[in-house]
Amino acid sequence: MKFILVLFVAVALCFAGEPTLVGGTASGTSFVRSDAETVYWSQLPTGNAMASQRFTDDPAYDAGVADDFEFPSETTVNMIRFWGGYWNGGTTADTDMEIYLYLDDGTGISPTTPEHTSAIASWMIGPGEYTEVADGANYRIEYYFPSWVVFDADTHYWIECRKAMSFPVNGQFGWIQSDPITMASCVQGFTGLGIAWWTPQSSDAAFELVFDDAVALDRTTWGDIKSVF
């Protein structure tokens, strides 16, 4: 089955102007983290982008990638950082972004279904509510959650990150691959290309879950301090 899937990807990439499963340029990262950050989960970029996009002009070609994580103790984060890439005529686009949080479906290799509606939390993020900067051949995206996100201990979670773009205008967006695989491999769905939600892939996805002390001070503690005076 893996051989058939890889062969299908290679054939799909030959048709310029049609949606494909993967794209972008394979690369790593050169950024330096702030000393204020505590990184609780880290998978750095090592490969190409896997299609993870809601096509605003053609929902039949919706795509999404999700990857899993788990913490040994209760863990609080206030930011997610992930890496994405554009292709098929795409360029960096100031567009909507969507993040979905799922529980494992009990198999250890897949989020729950149906996609999106079975998520236990979701964030619909508008242009200007996240940052996106060039990082090597691709892009690094950071989003600060509007409130702290607390993950339970020993709970198998999956997270999906994707953009909402017009294919004719913006091309395609995808989540960058990460190796080696930690826990289960990432999974993908791509309705228009016949990839069932959620089909295991051959890599993980590049992302970090972070608690940024500098932002926490500004949004919570500093507000409390000012109210005292």
C-alpha positions in Angstrom: 0.0 0.0 0.0 2.8 2.4 0.8 4.4 1.8 -2.6 1.1 2.5 -4.4 0.6 5.8 -2.4 4.1 7.1 -3.1 3.7 6.2 -6.8 0.4 8.1 -6.9 2.1 11.2 -5.5 4.8 11.1 -8.1 2.3 10.9 -10.9 0.2 13.7 -9.4 3.1 16.1 -9.3 3.5 15.8 -13.1 0.3 17.7 -13.8 1.0 21.3 -13.3 -2.0 23.4 -12.4 -3.8 20.6 -10.7 -3.9 20.1 -6.9 -1.2 17.7 -5.6 -0.5 15.9 -2.3 2.9 17.4 -1.7 5.0 20.4 -2.9 7.2 23.2 -1.9 11.0 23.0 -1.4 12.5 20.7 1.1 14.5 22.6 3.8 15.2 22.9 7.5 15.1 25.9 9.8 17.6 28.5 11.0 15.6 30.4 13.6 16.8 31.0 17.2 14.2 30.7 20.0 13.7 33.3 22.6 15.0 32.6 26.1 11.5 33.2 27.4 10.2 30.1 25.7 9.7 26.7 27.2 9.3 24.2 24.4 7.2 21.2 25.5 7.0 19.5 22.1 9.3 20.0 19.1 9.4 18.4 15.6 11.6 20.5 13.3 11.2 20.7 9.5 13.2 18.3 7.3 11.2 17.8 4.1 8.5 19.1 1.7 5.0 20.4 2.4 2.0 18.1 2.6 -1.2 19.6 1.4 -3.2 21.0 4.3 -5.7 23.6 3.0 -9.4 24.4 2.7 -10.0 25.4 -0.9 -12.4 28.3 -0.6 -13.3 28.0 -4.3 -13.6 24.2 -4.5 -14.5 22.3 -1.2 -14.3 19.0 -3.1 -10.5 19.4 -3.0 -10.2 20.1 0.8 -7.1 18.7 2.4 -5.8 18.4 5.9 -2.8 17.0 7.9 -2.8 16.1 11.5 -0.1 14.9 13.8 -0.1 13.5 17.3 1.5 14.3 20.7 1.2 13.4 24.4 2.6 14.7 27.7 3.5 12.6 30.8 2.1 15.3 33.1 -0.5 18.2 32.8 1.0 20.7 30.4 0.0 24.3 29.6 1.0 26.1 26.4 0.1 29.5 24.9 1.6 29.2 21.4 2.0 26.9 18.5 4.7 27.2 15.9 4.6 25.2 12.7 6.3 25.3 9.3 4.5 25.5 6.0 5.2 25.9 2.3 3.5 27.1 -0.9 3.5 25.6 -4.4 1.5 25.2 -7.6 1.8 28.9 -8.3 1.4 29.8 -4.6 3.1 32.5 -2.7 2.9 33.6 1.0 -0.7 34.7 1.5 -2.4 36.8 4.2 -5.3 34.4 4.6 -7.4 32.6 7.2 -5.9 29.8 9.1 -7.6 26.9 10.9 -6.4 24.7 13.8 -8.3 21.7 15.1 -7.5 19.6 18.2 -8.7 15.9 18.3 -8.4 13.0 20.6 -7.0 9.7 19.4 -9.7 7.4 18.0 -8.5 4.5 20.2 -6.2 2.9 17.5 -3.1 4.9 18.4 -2.7 5.8 14.7 -5.5 8.2 13.9 -7.6 11.1 15.2 -11.3 10.8 15.6 -13.7 11.1 12.6 -15.4 12.8 11.0 -12.8 15.4 10.3 -13.3 18.8 11.9 -16.7 18.2 13.4 -15.3 15.6 15.9 -12.6 18.0 17.1 -12.6 18.8 20.9 -11.4 22.3 20.2 -10.8 24.5 17.2 -9.5 28.0 16.4 -10.6 30.0 13.3 -7.9 32.5 12.8 -8.1 35.6 10.6 -5.4 37.4 8.7 -3.2 39.5 11.1 -3.9 37.2 14.0 -0.8 35.1 13.4 2.7 35.8 12.2 4.3 34.2 9.2 8.0 34.8 8.2 10.3 33.3 5.7 12.5 30.5 7.2 14.9 28.9 4.7 12.9 27.9 1.6 9.6 27.8 3.4 7.8 29.7 6.2 7.5 29.7 10.0 4.1 30.4 11.4 3.4 31.3 15.0 0.0 31.7 16.7 -0.6 32.7 20.3 -3.8 31.1 21.6 -6.3 33.6 23.0 -6.3 31.7 26.3 -3.9 29.1 27.8 -4.4 25.6 26.5 -4.1 22.9 29.2 -3.4 19.3 28.0 -4.2 16.4 30.3 -1.4 13.9 31.3 -1.1 10.7 29.4 -3.7 11.7 26.8 -3.2 11.0 23.1 -3.9 14.2 21.2 -3.8 15.1 17.5 -3.6 18.6 16.0 -4.4 19.7 12.5 -3.2 23.0 11.0 -4.3 24.3 7.6 -5.0 27.5 5.6 -8.1 28.6 3.8 -7.1 29.9 0.3 -8.3 30.1 -3.2 -6.5 27.6 -5.5 -6.6 29.7 -8.7 -5.4 32.8 -6.8 -3.0 31.5 -4.1 -2.0 28.0 -5.3 -1.5 25.4 -2.5 -0.3 25.4 1.1 1.0 22.5 3.1 2.5 21.5 6.4 6.2 20.7 6.2 7.4 17.1 6.9 9.5 16.2 9.9 11.7 13.2 10.5 12.2 11.0 12.4 8.7 10.0 13.4 7.7 10.4 17.0 4.7 8.3 18.2 2.5 7.6 15.2 3.2 9.1 11.7 1.2 12.1 10.7 -2.1 11.5 8.8 -3.7 13.3 5.8 -7.0 13.6 4.1 -7.5 14.9 0.6 -11.0 14.4 -0.6 -10.6 15.4 -4.3 -7.6 13.1 -4.8 -9.2 10.1 -3.1 -7.1 10.1 0.1 -9.4 9.1 2.9 -9.4 11.0 6.2 -7.1 10.0 8.0 -4.5 8.1 5.9 -1.1 7.5 7.6 1.9 9.2 5.9 5.6 8.4 5.8 6.7 11.2 8.1 5.6 13.5 10.9 4.7 17.2 10.6 6.9 20.1 11.8 5.6 21.9 14.8 6.3 23.0 18.4 4.0 23.6 21.4 5.4 26.4 23.5 4.8 28.4 26.7 6.2 31.9 26.1 6.8 33.6 29.4 7.1 37.0 27.9 3.6 36.9 26.4 2.2 35.3 29.5 3.5 38.2 31.6 2.1 40.8 29.2 -1.4 39.2 29.0 -2.0 38.0 32.5 0.4 38.9 35.3 1.0 42.4 34.0 -2.7 43.0 33.9 -3.1 41.9 37.5 -0.2 44.1 38.6 -1.7 47.2 37.0 -5.1 46.5 38.7 -3.4 46.7 42.1 -2.3 50.3 41.7 
